[in-house]
Amino acid sequence: MSDTKASDKSGYDGFTAEERDAMKERAKELKASARRGSRATKADTEGEVLAKIAEMPDEDRVLGERIHAIVKDCAPDLTPKLWYGMPAYARDGKVVCFFQSAQKFKARYATLGFNDQARLDEGTMWPTAFALTRLTPADEELVAALVKKAAG
């Protein structure tokens, strides 16, 4: 018996259209980075991040702008950059944290995520992603504390 997904003529290859788009965006980012080489400045990449945030639907855009401002304020040493088409913040070229809009993968909520470069280790288990629907002042304080710790 054959696998119906494999034999489906719709072109299913295991990735959603959104995942394929993210991979294409990442390939473009890598090419742009290679072209810029060492002459890239933080301002160049920050402009790209701000442009990506500006393209987001209103609810995601507001969250993205706040996350960006918090990261710039709490961890000015992190470099803004695009990562799979998402705003991200890196140390020595490696992503520490990122903002994924709800619209990116047609999710119910936006996500603030932290990669393994983030210094959030606490015991044997700790969260690395947070669902966001809006940011209260208390939420912003928590995000600021997490970003400061992650940037370490």
Secondary structure as GFF3:
##gff-version 3
##sequence-region A 1 152
A	DSSP	alpha_helix	4	7	.	.	.	ID=ss1
A	DSSP	alpha_helix	17	36	.	.	.	ID=ss2
A	DSSP	three_ten_helix	37	39	.	.	.	ID=ss3
A	DSSP	alpha_helix	42	54	.	.	.	ID=ss4
A	DSSP	alpha_helix	58	74	.	.	.	ID=ss5
A	DSSP	beta_strand	79	83	.	.	.	ID=ss6
A	DSSP	beta_strand	86	91	.	.	.	ID=ss7
A	DSSP	beta_strand	94	100	.	.	.	ID=ss8
A	DSSP	three_ten_helix	102	105	.	.	.	ID=ss9
A	DSSP	beta_strand	110	114	.	.	.	ID=ss10
A	DSSP	beta_strand	129	132	.	.	.	ID=ss11
A	DSSP	alpha_helix	137	151	.	.	.	ID=ss12
###
